[in-house]
Amino acid sequence: MHVAMEKPARKFVVGNWKMHGNLAALPVLGAIDAAARETPTVDVGVAVPATLITAAWQTANAIHVGAQDIHPADKGAHTGCLSAPMVKDAGAAFTIVGHSECRAGRQESDTEVRGKAEAARRHGLSVILCVGEPLEVREAGRAEAVVRAQLENCLPADADGAWLSVAYEPIWAIGTGRSATQDDIAAMHAVLRETCRTALGPAGDRVRLLYGGSVTPANAAQILATPNVDGVLVGGASLTAETFLPIIAHA
């Protein structure tokens, strides 16, 4: 689906399938698509594996189909990588950039992440830009400063909520036995909003801020009711209709 994103008044619920799913998973997308049709006030997206982008785009017309990552270059000798024009040609409407797993596994710099966002914008893709801090940064009391700097470094100069969303990943609360409280989420999202306003002016208010830390049907309603939370980026709970549809309903 190739449409411009709306203002933060519309919640944005996005599933990230990561390295899961094949053609047998298309019925799940069909169920998500049906739920999106029944919830027209909420924007719903799913970032599928690259092998499923075209099939997903052909199957689901009421949701945004996206890629999970792109290369900042449009073409070249980059074996195994996909460019913005490639994923758009396959049917993607948006892409994730700067996901914590990509930053850690591929040692991505903020400069590279910004380059990916700029490439996506150049080719008409919407962007979900991920930021977040690890446990050692939070325990050192530097969480807000580090995430603020990360966002400042990654924001394209012409960023606008018409095509950009920012997702906060509390890396410190993923697989560590710790969890982010509603106060933790509210505090960091306030920092993100302030940073967007400072960098972008009025356009900063139109950037949707998503929370991406182990969202489930059990905690989605509380998270989505948190100030400055305009949506959620959902991992494992987006892989089945049974767990993803209730999250959409909470939005």
C-alpha positions as CSV (number, residue, x, y, z in Angstrom):
1,M,0.0,0.0,0.0
2,H,1.6,3.3,-1.1
3,V,0.1,6.1,1.0
4,A,1.5,9.0,3.1
5,M,1.5,8.6,6.8
6,E,-0.9,10.7,8.8
7,K,-0.4,13.0,11.8
8,P,0.2,11.6,15.3
9,A,-3.6,11.7,16.0
10,R,-3.7,8.4,14.2
11,K,-2.1,5.6,16.0
12,F,0.4,3.5,14.1
13,V,0.7,-0.2,15.0
14,V,3.6,-2.0,13.2
15,G,4.6,-5.6,13.2
16,N,8.3,-6.6,12.6
17,W,8.4,-10.2,11.5
18,K,12.2,-10.2,11.5
19,M,13.5,-13.5,10.1
20,H,10.2,-15.3,10.3
21,G,7.6,-16.2,7.8
22,N,7.2,-17.7,4.3
23,L,4.4,-18.0,1.8
24,A,2.5,-20.2,4.3
25,A,2.2,-17.1,6.6
26,L,0.1,-15.2,4.0
27,P,-3.2,-16.1,5.7
28,V,-1.9,-14.3,8.8
29,L,-1.4,-11.2,6.8
30,G,-4.9,-11.7,5.4
31,A,-6.3,-11.7,8.9
32,I,-4.3,-8.6,9.8
33,D,-5.5,-6.9,6.7
34,A,-9.1,-7.7,7.6
35,A,-8.6,-6.2,11.1
36,A,-7.1,-3.1,9.6
37,R,-10.2,-2.6,7.4
38,E,-12.4,-2.9,10.5
39,T,-10.2,-0.3,12.3
40,P,-10.0,2.6,9.8
41,T,-8.8,5.1,12.4
42,V,-5.6,3.2,13.0
43,D,-2.7,2.8,10.6
44,V,-1.4,-0.8,10.5
45,G,1.9,-2.0,9.0
46,V,4.0,-5.1,8.8
47,A,7.7,-5.2,8.0
48,V,8.0,-8.6,6.4
49,P,11.1,-10.5,5.2
50,A,12.3,-9.3,1.8
51,T,11.2,-12.5,0.2
52,L,7.6,-11.8,1.2
53,I,7.2,-8.1,0.2
54,T,5.6,-8.6,-3.2
55,A,3.3,-11.4,-2.0
56,A,2.3,-9.4,1.0
57,W,1.6,-6.3,-1.1
58,Q,-0.6,-8.4,-3.4
59,T,-2.4,-10.0,-0.5
60,A,-3.0,-7.1,1.9
61,N,-4.4,-3.8,0.6
62,A,-5.5,-2.2,3.9
63,I,-2.1,-2.3,5.6
64,H,1.3,-0.7,5.0
65,V,3.8,-3.4,3.8
66,G,7.4,-2.6,4.7
67,A,11.0,-3.7,4.5
68,Q,13.1,-4.4,7.6
69,D,16.2,-2.6,6.4
70,I,17.8,-1.0,3.3
71,H,21.3,0.0,2.2
72,P,22.0,3.7,1.9
73,A,23.3,3.3,-1.7
74,D,20.9,3.0,-4.6
75,K,23.0,0.3,-6.3
76,G,26.5,-1.1,-6.3
77,A,28.7,-4.0,-5.2
78,H,26.9,-4.7,-1.9
79,T,26.3,-8.4,-1.9
80,G,23.2,-9.5,0.0
81,C,21.9,-5.9,0.5
82,L,18.8,-4.3,-0.8
83,S,18.4,-0.7,-1.9
84,A,15.4,1.6,-1.4
85,P,14.4,1.5,-5.0
86,M,14.5,-2.3,-4.9
87,V,12.2,-2.7,-2.0
88,K,9.9,-0.1,-3.3
89,D,9.7,-1.9,-6.7
90,A,8.9,-5.1,-4.7
91,G,5.9,-3.3,-3.1
92,A,7.2,-1.8,0.1
93,A,5.6,1.4,1.4
94,F,8.1,1.9,4.3
95,T,11.3,0.6,5.8
96,I,12.7,0.3,9.2
97,V,16.2,1.7,9.7
98,G,18.6,1.6,12.7
99,H,16.9,-1.3,14.4
100,S,18.9,-2.3,17.5
101,E,19.7,-5.8,16.0
102,C,21.1,-4.2,12.9
103,R,23.1,-1.6,14.9
104,A,24.6,-4.2,17.1
105,G,25.1,-7.0,14.6
106,R,26.5,-4.9,11.8
107,Q,28.1,-2.1,13.8
108,E,25.9,0.5,12.1
109,S,26.9,4.1,12.8
110,D,24.4,7.0,13.2
111,T,25.8,8.4,9.9
112,E,24.9,5.2,8.1
113,V,21.4,5.1,9.6
114,R,20.8,8.7,8.6
115,G,22.0,7.7,5.1
116,K,19.4,4.9,5.0
117,A,16.6,7.3,6.0
118,E,17.7,9.8,3.4
119,A,17.8,7.1,0.7
120,A,14.3,5.9,1.7
121,R,13.0,9.5,1.5
122,R,14.6,10.0,-1.8
123,H,12.7,7.1,-3.3
124,G,9.3,7.8,-1.7
125,L,9.4,5.3,1.2
126,S,8.2,6.2,4.7
127,V,10.7,5.5,7.5
128,I,10.6,4.1,10.9
129,L,13.8,5.2,12.6
130,C,14.8,3.2,15.6
131,V,16.8,4.6,18.6
132,G,17.5,3.1,22.0
133,E,20.1,2.5,24.7
134,P,21.7,-0.6,26.3
135,L,21.7,-1.5,29.9
136,E,25.1,-0.1,30.8
137,V,24.1,3.3,29.5
138,R,20.9,3.4,31.5
139,E,22.7,2.3,34.7
140,A,25.2,5.0,34.2
141,G,22.4,7.6,34.2
142,R,23.1,8.6,30.6
143,A,20.0,7.2,28.9
144,E,18.3,10.4,27.9
145,A,21.5,12.1,26.7
146,V,22.6,9.2,24.6
147,V,19.2,8.6,23.0
148,R,18.8,12.4,22.3
149,A,22.2,12.5,20.6
150,Q,21.4,9.3,18.7
151,L,18.2,10.8,17.3
152,E,19.9,14.2,16.5
153,N,22.6,12.4,14.6
154,C,20.2,10.2,12.6
155,L,17.4,12.7,11.7
156,P,17.5,13.8,8.1
157,A,17.4,17.6,7.7
158,D,14.1,17.6,5.9
159,A,12.4,15.1,8.3
160,D,8.7,15.4,8.6
161,G,5.9,13.4,10.1
162,A,4.4,12.9,6.7
163,W,7.0,10.2,6.1
164,L,9.0,9.7,9.4
165,S,8.2,7.8,12.6
166,V,10.7,7.3,15.4
167,A,10.6,4.0,17.4
168,Y,12.2,3.8,20.9
169,E,13.7,0.4,21.7
170,P,14.6,0.0,25.4
171,I,17.5,-2.4,24.6
172,W,18.2,-2.5,28.4
173,A,14.9,-4.2,29.0
174,I,15.1,-6.8,26.2
175,G,16.3,-10.2,27.5
176,T,17.7,-8.7,30.7
177,G,14.9,-9.6,33.1
178,R,14.1,-5.9,33.5
179,S,11.1,-4.1,32.1
180,A,10.3,-0.5,31.2
181,T,7.6,1.1,33.4
182,Q,5.1,3.5,32.0
183,D,7.0,6.3,33.6
184,D,10.2,5.1,31.9
185,I,8.4,5.1,28.6
186,A,6.8,8.5,29.1
187,A,10.1,10.1,30.1
188,M,12.0,8.9,27.1
189,H,9.2,9.7,24.7
190,A,9.1,13.2,26.1
191,V,12.8,13.5,25.2
192,L,12.1,12.2,21.7
193,R,9.3,14.7,21.2
194,E,11.5,17.6,22.5
195,T,14.3,16.6,20.3
196,C,12.1,16.4,17.2
197,R,10.7,19.8,18.0
198,T,14.1,21.4,18.5
199,A,15.5,19.9,15.3
200,L,12.5,20.2,13.0
201,G,10.3,23.0,14.4
202,P,6.6,22.5,13.9
203,A,7.2,19.5,11.8
204,G,8.6,17.8,14.9
205,D,5.0,17.5,16.3
206,R,3.9,15.5,13.3
207,V,6.5,12.8,13.8
208,R,4.9,9.7,15.3
209,L,6.7,8.2,18.2
210,L,6.4,4.4,18.5
211,Y,7.4,2.2,21.5
212,G,9.2,-1.0,20.6
213,G,9.9,-2.9,23.8
214,S,8.3,-6.4,24.0
215,V,4.7,-5.2,23.3
216,T,2.0,-7.8,23.9
217,P,-1.8,-7.9,24.1
218,A,-1.4,-7.7,27.9
219,N,0.5,-4.4,28.0
220,A,-0.5,-2.7,24.8
221,A,-3.4,-0.7,26.1
222,Q,-1.3,0.9,28.9
223,I,1.6,1.6,26.6
224,L,-0.7,3.2,23.9
225,A,-2.2,5.4,26.6
226,T,1.2,6.8,27.6
227,P,1.8,10.5,26.7
228,N,3.7,10.9,23.4
229,V,3.2,7.3,22.4
230,D,1.7,7.4,19.0
231,G,2.0,3.7,18.2
232,V,4.0,0.5,18.8
233,L,6.6,-1.5,17.0
234,V,5.7,-5.1,17.8
235,G,8.1,-8.1,17.4
236,G,7.1,-11.7,18.3
237,A,3.4,-10.8,19.1
238,S,2.9,-9.7,15.5
239,L,3.6,-13.2,14.1
240,T,0.1,-14.5,14.8
241,A,-3.3,-13.0,14.3
242,E,-4.3,-14.2,17.8
243,T,-1.7,-11.9,19.4
244,F,-1.4,-9.0,16.9
245,L,-5.1,-8.3,16.4
246,P,-5.8,-7.5,20.1
247,I,-2.9,-5.0,20.0
248,I,-4.5,-3.3,16.9
249,A,-7.8,-3.2,18.8
250,H,-6.2,-1.5,21.8
251,A,-5.1,1.4,19.5
